[in-house]
């Protein structure tokens, strides 16, 4: 199933198994906890001049990585990014 992830002025499209859509709220909360846990070293950290983790910078690849490594670990179906930086329609 297709999932659109909004990043403000643009969005990404991700293909995910149906179970992700069914549990999207729970997965979003779990992902945010993982992303912001300073004890976890992932590629999305932003560091200050002293090398301290001060925030995260990410796109849909981060969510796809988390889905495939954690909730979809044993699933034959995996998530994948389909498209990136699609302009949001403005009316």
C-alpha positions, 0 to 999 in steps of 0.5 A: 500500500502507498503511504504519503509522508508530508515534510511541509513543502513536499512529500515522499511516497513509500510502499508499505505492507498493509499491516503498517497502515493498520498500525501506523499510529503505533509505529509512528510513536515507536519510530519517533522514540527510536529516532530521538533516543540518544543512546542509539547511533543512527545516521540521522543525528545532527551534532553541535560543535562539541560533538553532542547530539542536538537533533535529527535530520531525516526523510522517509528513508529513516522510517523505511529503515526502522520499519524493515529492521524492527516491525518488519524484521521477519516479514517477507514484505518490506517497505521501500521509498517510491518517490521523494520531494514531490511538491505539495499541491497548493490551492 
